[in-house]
Amino acid sequence: MRVLGIETSCDETALAIYDTDLGLLGHEIYSQIPLHALYGGVVPELASRDHLKKLPIILKKLLAKTSCAFSDLNGIAVTCGPGLVGALRVGVSFAQALGLSLEIPVIGVHHMEGHLLAPMLENPAPAYPFVALLVSGGHTLLIEAQAFGVYKILGESLDDAVGEAFDKTAKMMGLPYPGGPELAKLAERGRPNVFNFTRPMTDRPGCDFSFSGLKTQVLMAYQHSDKSEITKENLAYGFQEAVVETLRIKITRAMELTQAKRLVLAGGVAANQALRSCIANLSKIKGWEIFYPRPEFCTDNGAMIAYVGAMRLGIKLKKLGPKEVINNQINSQINIQGRWSLEDLSKPADGLLQ
């Protein structure tokens, strides 16, 4: 079965084709960073318009790249939440129109389930059960994945997620958009023990996160500094060190709580080299297996959506049959959700099936 994956939850227009026998056939990602850089952050209306403009172009490119025709597709998977509602609506509308014209089923996919299972595209892939740290955009989650579709949230951010904290701290220091990667680069040149910030919420039990206070600490330190390049480097180092150490402590708690032996790091911040190095060293000491998606699958991408969609569509087709699936699709709409907990997959939106 070949499934087209479509991802438009924020500022990447991404498509991929996944074959359940052959694996990933190809993927394309178009980033809107140059568009939003003029405004220092994502502008939702501009993001939606650009998705609408780029989707047909990228699809045509992907089909040529993979030597696939429309007739080779057996289904379509599209992100239906969480994310920017307007951007999601563009992707879902495009997917449903294409599905109806080709008379193939369309299934909605939870964006964070895509990130959670992105390492399944790698070799070796993690076996269930495992614990995952998802650090993507506005989400920081520790999740126990007991089986496909069976997820338990062990901890989450109560305010700013890690990615948001990186971006907002970078913006405070005048770094160009997108600030997170720029701050990480700056930290590589910083020195330890110049700025020592607190490790938030590590002095209490549990696996939840809070990074707004840390962000404020860095702001206060920056405002009372000489604002030189060296000071920025040391501030970036101190901030990143506090974040990584906090994540290390919380990951350790989650692994001990679940007695898991396999750990997944996924999402955009999972590409951070300081975090990867820290957790790799910790895994050696603890005897854990650790799994990452390749760097291009840490950020938003169509491959992870195509994979999850293929798995869920396979379940749906096996239970209902292709004719019934398509009939259901004609008479229903995929529910778009700007906010949507992974645990609520047990209460699926239209187009999803456990």
C-alpha positions as CSV (number, residue, x, y, z in Angstrom):
1,M,0.0,0.0,0.0
2,R,1.3,3.4,-1.0
3,V,0.3,6.4,1.1
4,L,0.8,10.1,0.4
5,G,1.6,12.1,3.5
6,I,0.8,15.8,3.8
7,E,2.0,18.1,6.6
8,T,1.0,21.8,6.9
9,S,0.6,22.3,10.6
10,C,2.8,25.4,10.8
11,D,5.5,26.8,8.5
12,E,6.7,23.8,6.5
13,T,4.9,22.5,3.5
14,A,6.0,18.8,3.4
15,L,4.9,15.8,1.4
16,A,6.1,12.2,1.3
17,I,5.2,8.8,-0.2
18,Y,5.5,5.7,2.1
19,D,5.1,2.2,0.8
20,T,4.3,-0.5,3.4
21,D,6.5,-3.0,1.6
22,L,9.3,-0.8,0.3
23,G,9.5,1.9,3.0
24,L,9.9,5.6,2.3
25,L,10.0,6.2,-1.4
26,G,10.7,10.0,-1.2
27,H,9.9,13.2,0.6
28,E,10.0,16.9,0.0
29,I,10.0,19.8,2.5
30,Y,9.6,23.5,1.7
31,S,10.4,25.8,4.6
32,Q,8.7,29.2,4.9
33,I,11.5,30.6,7.1
34,P,12.4,33.4,4.6
35,L,8.8,34.5,4.4
36,H,8.3,34.8,8.2
37,A,11.8,36.1,9.0
38,L,10.7,39.5,7.9
39,Y,8.3,39.5,10.9
40,G,10.4,37.7,13.5
41,G,8.0,34.9,13.8
42,V,5.3,32.8,12.1
43,V,2.4,34.8,10.7
44,P,-0.6,32.4,10.5
45,E,-2.4,34.0,7.6
46,L,0.8,34.1,5.5
47,A,1.6,30.5,6.4
48,S,-1.9,29.3,5.2
49,R,-1.6,31.2,1.9
50,D,1.8,29.9,1.2
51,H,0.8,26.3,1.9
52,L,-2.1,26.7,-0.6
53,K,0.4,28.0,-3.2
54,K,3.1,25.4,-2.7
55,L,1.1,22.2,-2.2
56,P,0.4,21.5,-5.9
57,I,4.0,22.4,-6.9
58,I,5.6,20.2,-4.3
59,L,3.3,17.3,-5.1
60,K,4.2,17.4,-8.7
61,K,7.9,17.4,-7.8
62,L,7.5,14.5,-5.4
63,L,5.6,12.3,-7.9
64,A,8.3,12.9,-10.5
65,K,11.1,12.2,-8.0
66,T,9.5,8.9,-6.9
67,S,8.3,7.9,-10.4
68,C,4.8,7.5,-9.0
69,A,1.6,8.3,-10.7
70,F,-1.7,9.3,-9.0
71,S,-3.0,5.8,-9.9
72,D,-0.2,4.3,-7.7
73,L,-1.5,5.9,-4.6
74,N,-3.8,3.8,-2.3
75,G,-4.5,6.4,0.4
76,I,-3.7,9.9,1.7
77,A,-2.6,10.8,5.3
78,V,-2.8,14.5,6.4
79,T,-2.0,16.3,9.6
80,C,-5.3,17.4,11.2
81,G,-3.9,18.7,14.5
82,P,-2.5,20.2,16.6
83,G,-1.2,23.3,14.9
84,L,-2.3,26.5,13.2
85,V,-6.0,26.0,12.3
86,G,-5.8,27.9,9.0
87,A,-2.7,26.0,7.9
88,L,-4.2,22.7,8.9
89,R,-7.4,23.5,7.0
90,V,-5.4,24.1,3.8
91,G,-3.7,20.7,4.1
92,V,-6.9,18.8,5.0
93,S,-8.9,20.5,2.2
94,F,-6.2,19.7,-0.3
95,A,-6.0,16.0,0.8
96,Q,-9.8,15.5,0.8
97,A,-10.2,17.0,-2.6
98,L,-7.4,14.8,-4.0
99,G,-8.8,11.7,-2.3
100,L,-12.3,12.2,-3.7
101,S,-11.0,12.8,-7.2
102,L,-8.8,9.7,-7.0
103,E,-11.5,7.7,-5.1
104,I,-9.0,6.7,-2.4
105,P,-9.3,7.0,1.4
106,V,-8.0,10.0,3.4
107,I,-7.1,9.7,7.0
108,G,-6.2,12.4,9.6
109,V,-3.0,12.1,11.6
110,H,-2.0,13.6,14.9
111,H,1.0,15.8,14.4
112,M,2.8,14.7,17.6
113,E,2.1,11.0,16.9
114,G,4.1,11.7,13.7
115,H,7.0,13.0,15.6
116,L,6.7,10.2,18.2
117,L,7.0,7.5,15.5
118,A,9.5,9.3,13.2
119,P,12.3,6.9,14.4
120,M,10.3,4.0,12.9
121,L,11.5,5.2,9.5
122,E,15.1,4.4,10.6
123,N,17.0,1.1,10.8
124,P,17.0,-0.1,13.5
125,A,13.7,1.2,14.7
126,P,12.6,1.1,18.3
127,A,10.5,-1.8,19.5
128,Y,7.6,-1.1,21.9
129,P,7.4,-0.2,24.8
130,F,9.6,2.8,25.0
131,V,9.8,6.3,26.5
132,A,10.0,9.3,24.3
133,L,11.0,12.9,24.8
134,L,9.1,15.0,22.2
135,V,10.5,18.5,21.9
136,S,8.8,20.1,18.9
137,G,7.6,23.7,18.6
138,G,5.1,24.5,21.3
139,H,5.3,21.0,22.8
140,T,7.6,19.4,25.4
141,L,6.3,15.9,26.3
142,L,7.6,12.8,28.0
143,I,5.5,9.9,26.8
144,E,5.3,6.2,27.5
145,A,4.5,4.4,24.2
146,Q,3.2,1.1,25.3
147,A,2.1,0.0,21.8
148,F,1.1,1.6,18.5
149,G,-1.7,4.0,19.4
150,V,-1.4,3.4,23.2
151,Y,0.3,6.4,24.8
152,K,0.6,7.8,28.3
153,I,1.8,11.3,29.0
154,L,4.3,11.2,31.9
155,G,5.1,14.9,31.8
156,E,4.6,18.1,29.8
157,S,5.5,21.7,29.9
158,L,3.2,23.9,32.0
159,D,4.2,27.1,30.1
160,D,6.8,27.6,27.5
161,A,8.0,24.5,25.7
162,V,11.8,24.0,25.1
163,G,11.6,25.2,21.5
164,E,9.6,28.3,22.5
165,A,12.1,29.0,25.3
166,F,15.0,28.8,22.8
167,D,13.3,31.0,20.3
168,K,12.1,33.7,22.8
169,T,15.5,33.8,24.6
170,A,17.2,34.2,21.2
171,K,14.9,37.0,20.3
172,M,15.6,38.8,23.6
173,M,19.3,38.8,22.7
174,G,18.7,40.1,19.2
175,L,19.5,37.0,17.3
176,P,18.0,36.5,13.8
177,Y,14.9,34.3,13.2
178,P,14.6,31.4,13.7
179,G,16.4,32.0,16.9
180,G,16.7,28.5,18.5
181,P,19.3,27.1,16.1
182,E,21.2,30.5,16.3
183,L,21.3,30.3,20.1
184,A,22.6,26.8,20.0
185,K,25.4,27.8,17.6
186,L,26.2,30.7,19.9
187,A,26.4,28.3,22.9
188,E,29.1,26.3,21.2
189,R,31.5,29.3,21.7
190,G,30.4,30.0,25.3
191,R,32.3,29.1,28.5
192,P,31.0,27.0,31.4
193,N,30.4,28.5,34.9
194,V,30.1,32.1,33.8
195,F,26.3,32.1,34.1
196,N,24.7,29.4,36.2
197,F,20.9,29.3,35.9
198,T,18.4,27.2,37.9
199,R,17.2,23.8,36.6
200,P,13.4,24.5,36.8
201,M,11.1,22.1,38.6
202,T,13.8,19.6,39.4
203,D,13.5,20.3,43.1
204,R,10.1,18.6,43.2
205,P,8.8,15.2,42.1
206,G,7.3,14.5,38.8
207,C,8.2,14.8,35.1
208,D,6.5,18.1,34.2
209,F,8.5,21.1,32.8
210,S,8.5,24.8,33.2
211,F,10.9,27.1,31.2
212,S,9.3,30.5,31.5
213,G,11.2,31.3,34.7
214,L,14.5,30.3,33.1
215,K,13.8,32.5,30.2
216,T,13.2,35.4,32.6
217,Q,16.5,34.7,34.4
218,V,18.4,34.9,31.1
219,L,16.6,38.2,30.3
220,M,17.5,39.8,33.6
221,A,21.1,38.7,33.2
222,Y,21.3,40.0,29.7
223,Q,19.7,43.4,30.6
224,H,22.3,43.9,33.4
225,S,25.3,42.8,31.2
226,D,27.5,44.7,28.8
227,K,25.7,42.9,25.9
228,S,29.0,42.0,24.2
229,E,29.3,39.1,21.8
230,I,31.3,37.2,24.4
231,T,28.6,37.8,27.0
232,K,26.0,36.5,24.6
233,E,28.0,33.4,24.0
234,N,28.3,32.7,27.7
235,L,24.6,33.4,28.3
236,A,23.7,31.1,25.5
237,Y,25.9,28.4,27.0
238,G,24.4,28.8,30.5
239,F,20.9,28.7,29.1
240,Q,21.4,25.7,27.0
241,E,23.2,23.9,29.8
242,A,20.3,24.5,32.2
243,V,17.8,23.2,29.6
244,V,19.8,20.1,28.8
245,E,20.4,19.3,32.4
246,T,16.7,19.7,33.2
247,L,15.8,17.4,30.4
248,R,18.3,14.8,31.5
249,I,16.9,14.8,35.1
250,K,13.3,14.5,33.8
251,I,14.2,11.7,31.3
252,T,15.9,9.8,34.1
253,R,12.8,10.0,36.3
254,A,10.6,8.9,33.4
255,M,12.8,5.9,32.6
256,E,13.0,4.8,36.2
257,L,9.2,5.3,36.7
258,T,8.4,3.0,33.7
259,Q,11.4,0.7,34.0
260,A,11.9,1.2,30.3
261,K,15.1,0.3,28.5
262,R,14.4,2.1,25.2
263,L,14.4,5.9,24.8
264,V,13.4,8.0,21.8
265,L,14.3,11.6,21.2
266,A,12.2,13.3,18.6
267,G,11.1,16.8,17.4
268,G,13.0,19.8,16.3
269,V,15.1,20.3,19.5
270,A,16.1,16.6,19.3
271,A,18.6,17.7,16.6
272,N,20.4,19.8,19.3
273,Q,23.9,18.4,19.5
274,A,24.4,19.3,23.2
275,L,21.2,17.4,24.1
276,R,22.1,14.4,22.0
277,S,25.6,14.2,23.5
278,C,24.3,14.4,27.0
279,I,21.6,11.8,26.5
280,A,24.0,9.5,24.6
281,N,26.4,9.5,27.5
282,L,23.6,9.0,30.0
283,S,22.3,6.0,28.0
284,K,25.7,4.4,28.0
285,I,25.8,4.6,31.8
286,K,22.3,3.4,32.3
287,G,22.3,0.7,29.6
288,W,19.5,2.2,27.6
289,E,19.0,1.9,23.9
290,I,18.5,5.3,22.3
291,F,16.8,6.1,19.0
292,Y,16.7,9.4,17.0
293,P,15.1,10.3,13.6
294,R,17.6,11.6,11.1
295,P,18.0,15.4,11.3
296,E,15.5,16.2,8.4
297,F,12.9,14.1,10.2
298,C,13.3,16.0,13.5
299,T,11.6,19.0,12.0
300,D,8.1,18.9,10.6
301,N,8.0,16.5,7.6
302,G,5.6,14.5,5.5
303,A,7.4,11.2,5.9
304,M,6.3,10.8,9.6
305,I,2.7,11.6,8.6
306,A,2.8,9.2,5.7
307,Y,4.1,6.4,8.0
308,V,1.5,6.9,10.7
309,G,-1.2,7.3,8.2
310,A,-0.2,4.0,6.5
311,M,-0.3,2.2,9.8
312,R,-3.7,3.6,10.8
313,L,-5.2,3.3,7.3
314,G,-4.1,-0.4,7.3
315,I,-6.0,-1.0,10.5
316,K,-9.1,0.8,9.1
317,L,-9.1,-1.0,5.7
318,K,-8.6,-4.4,7.4
319,K,-11.6,-3.7,9.7
320,L,-14.0,-2.0,7.3
321,G,-12.8,-2.8,3.8
322,P,-11.9,-0.2,1.1
323,K,-15.4,0.5,-0.2
324,E,-16.8,1.2,3.3
325,V,-13.8,3.4,4.1
326,I,-14.4,5.6,1.0
327,N,-18.1,5.7,1.6
328,N,-17.5,7.0,5.2
329,Q,-15.1,9.6,3.8
330,I,-17.6,10.9,1.3
331,N,-20.2,11.4,4.1
332,S,-17.9,12.9,6.8
333,Q,-15.2,15.5,7.3
334,I,-11.9,15.2,9.1
335,N,-12.0,17.1,12.3
336,I,-9.3,19.8,12.5
337,Q,-8.1,20.5,16.0
338,G,-5.7,23.3,16.9
339,R,-5.2,21.8,20.4
340,W,-5.2,18.0,20.8
341,S,-3.6,15.8,23.4
342,L,-1.9,12.5,22.3
343,E,-3.8,10.7,25.1
344,D,-7.1,11.8,23.4
345,L,-6.2,9.4,20.5
346,S,-8.3,7.0,22.5
347,K,-11.2,9.3,21.6
348,P,-10.4,9.7,17.9
349,A,-11.3,12.6,15.8
350,D,-13.2,11.9,12.6
351,G,-10.9,10.1,10.1
352,L,-8.9,8.4,12.9
353,L,-9.3,4.8,14.1
354,Q,-7.6,2.9,16.9
